[in-house]
């Protein structure tokens, strides 16, 4: 009889294995990168570049050094990946494109999140048509490149209006990201960007598509609550509940219980339960292991909030803080910045979790910081504060 009850420690190991923190793959080329993104199901894109753009970090955290441009080439040159709203803005395997057609159709109808953009586009159909005509005639364009659309004064009334039009066209699937230029999204007609067999593939029903997305989320999470499963691709709450019943009926997900969890849990039928997971990793704030903060607290007893938008004098941990994973626990966090002018990885602060000693983690953390600096092409690590026991020990170690 299959196991139906798990300790929280076992659940952690299941989650880490499902997120491939026990992987030993080497990323030698574009296809390797695309295959690994396919395993994760999505990689969240974020613009903050104080350290490195967040979407490059998840592969490094799991597999170590690889060339950044492999991810860009997988998305923009060889089209193994595409950009869309998966879990927030995400890189997604290109074969998943038909699974999001129902979301694009909802955007066209102005349902849910897209209501404001839909109303704006409806009220400015002249601008919509002008934007499409320019993209059709001129090729991929950024919002800042849109012409005045025939207006004698005011034009697009500023960059923001053109951006709103293009973002609604992106939500609704009419245009997509052809490539990026200094991270600015360049939009082109979707049928000119995606492989023809992908763009022309028949769209599954909303129910079939959502069921497939939930199944992918289940595989990527290993063990999860309904909230976790729904959040992976931000599915509507009621729809997710209905898809869960269907996945349970077909045996893709299995009902289980986890020690200490208040809500019902579900195990993917392919999930592995390793005896242990070993290794060290610095995690992007937007890594799929931790992007659902309630799940992170439930699994790791780790309270994590990004403080970028918190006033500096009210931040508890720092501006751009990366959790530190050691074996099967999140044991600490460090506030990092890439000082590119001086070629240094700056450690601006950090701390250990309750019950963890700084002496226990200083060696593996120091090694990970050095590895991260090398991967980023920086010449060294600089500890800029002695506040706290961890920073004192790191500074001593870097001085040796």
Secondary structure, 3 states (H helix, E strand, C coil): CCCCEECHHHHHHHHHHHCCCCCCCCCCCHHHHHHHHHHHCCEECCCCCCCCCHHHHHHHHHHCCCCCHHHHHHHHHCCCEEEEECCCEEEEEHHHHHHHHHHHHHHHHCCHHHHHHHHHHHHCHHHHHHHHHHHHHHCCECHHHCCCCCCCCCCCCCHHHHHHHHHHHHHCCCEEEEEEECCEEEEEEHHHHCCHHHHCCCCCCHHHHHHHHHHHHHHHHCEECHHHHHHHCCCCHHHHHHHHHHHHHHCCEEEEEECCCCCCEEEECCCCCCCCCCCEEECCCCCCCCCCHHHHHHHHCCCCCCCCCCCHHHCCCCCCEEEEEECCEEEEEEEEEEECCCCEEEEEEEEECCCCCHHHHHHHHHHHHHHHHHHCCCCEEEECCCCCHHHHHHHHHHHC
